[in-house]
Amino acid sequence: MKTLNAIIGATALAAASLMSVAAGAQTYPDRTITMVVPFAAGGPTDTVARLVAEAMSKDLGQQVIIENVGGAGGTLGAGRVANAEADGYTVLLHHIGMATSATLYRKLPYDTLNAFEYVGLVTEVPMTIVARKDLEPTDLQGLIEYAKANKDTVTVANAGIGAASHLCGMLFMSALETPLVTVPYKGTGPAMTDLLGGQVDIMCDQTTNTTKQIQGGTIKAYAVTSPERLDVLKDVPTAAEGGLSDFQVGIWHGIYAPKGTPAEAVSRLSESLKLALVDPNVAARFAELGTEPSPETDATPEALKAKLEGEIARWKPVIEAAGEYAD
């Protein structure tokens, strides 16, 4: 009888344990989720994050709040998440800088490929080559010639080492085979402010930050870096049309969680991301900003991991050739 009772007791305990695990999986999330954005509030990546967080909040039934942890090209925010508790309640939304920082920073406090779980890709934002509105050249070929002829005085603004504008500016100078005077700022906002004020000449930045200024005529647009013209900026030619045939770059964004986050939580976050990306408001707002949500096949852990691995390999030789490091 004791043996039978013991078996019954063990079976009941195991069943209760399984029910507890199942209940835990079903109830995630049961509190607020923090989405870390490793750049300043109001910037292009912050804009993307807030739109996605709002849509995910509706699906998850819990608020997804944004925490801006800027500095060191996005590595401070990434480090914050890498060291956070792996419970599904802290995630990271980062852009292409997640890949480039692996080479730009030779002493990162985390292992880029192995310190995170992958949730999925969010969007890939085209870049624009823009300038102060009174800069002399009228088209991209003219800008290229002007920059080469005045390489010691032409200034290129960026939002700091590792920022999308820094990476794009670096590629632009590489394409021209001409070093220009770079002017780093502490964020996209002050860089755009000085471009609007005419204190700097050129900037290469995401459509999420430049579209409204281009449409308003407060800056001059020379090219978009997408393969085709954008519906929201139909009058702006592609870089290929302007003479830079191989100049295509998009600033992709992905969501990550700390390594060891339960698979159930990662799966739930990924499913919520897929729903957020088909939310009509997200699609409409992205379109206004010159981008579009990633397709469902890309909003997966596997797609994001493959993208990160490929982009680290792509950017490593570019950065090493430039010889520009952040540490």
FENCORSUL-V597448 format. One line per field, one symbol per residue. phi: phi as a letter, one per 20 degrees, with the letter a starting at -180 (. if undefined). A space follows every 10 residues. Layout:
BEGIN
phi = ???
END
This chain:
BEGIN
phi = .fffffffff ffffffffff ffffffefed bfdddedebf fnfffffgff ffffffgfff mcfdeecece olmnfffffg fgeffecndc ccdcdggfef ffdfdecfeb egfdeceddr fdacefdcec bgfdffgdbf fffffffffc gecfddebeo gnfgffffff fffffelbfd eececepfgf ffgfffenfc ecbcbfffdd gffffemecd ddadeefcfe gfcfeeffff feodfdecbc eecbdccggn gggfffffff fffgfffdfg ffffffffen cbfffgfeec gfffffffff ffffegffff ffmdcec
END
